Amino acid sequence: MIFDLDETLVHCIPDENLEFDENGTLLSSYDVKLLLESEGDEEDMYVNIRPFLRKCIMKLKKLYQVVVWTASTQDYADAIINHIDPYYELFEARYYRDNCVRTEQSVHMKDMRMF
């Protein structure tokens, strides 16, 4: 069973959608704030995690091989997946942008034929 990361398991709130009050206090609702470290830069990510995600996947693992796949970069994906699955017990494998096909329009697409 293959799960897509973004918009299926989690939803990251883009910076332009964050809401602040007049004092600069963050008003946007999120489940967890994670730090993304990439090429020496650090960036906060505000992430909503699908309710009952761990419970669902733990049940599915009894019946299926469960993997996660994203068209995102590995550093971004691992920051989120490591939070969801810190002991590597949910997903048997992780697939990233490097496992996607890049189109002429520079879009990264998941090609299921690899399975």
C-alpha positions, 0 to 999 in steps of 0.5 A: 500500500503506497501513501502519498505524504503531502495532502494525504497524510499531512498538510503543511501550511505555506508561509503565505497562508500563516495568519498573525495578529497585530502583535505578531502572534501566530494565529494559524492552527497546526498540529506540530511545528518542525524545523527543516534543515537543508543545505545549511538553512533552517526553516520552520514548517507548520504541519497538520497531521491526519487524525488517527494516522498512526493507528490506521497505518499500524492496522494496515501493516498487518495486511499490507506492505506500507510505504510512503512516497512524495514528490518532495525533497528528501530533507523536507519529507524526512523531517515530517516522516521522522516526526510521524514515525520516529522509530521506523515502525510504520513504513517499510520504505520511503520514496522521494523526488529522486524516485519520480519521473521529471517531465519536460515541464519540470514536474515530478510525477510518481510513476507506479510502474516502478513497483 
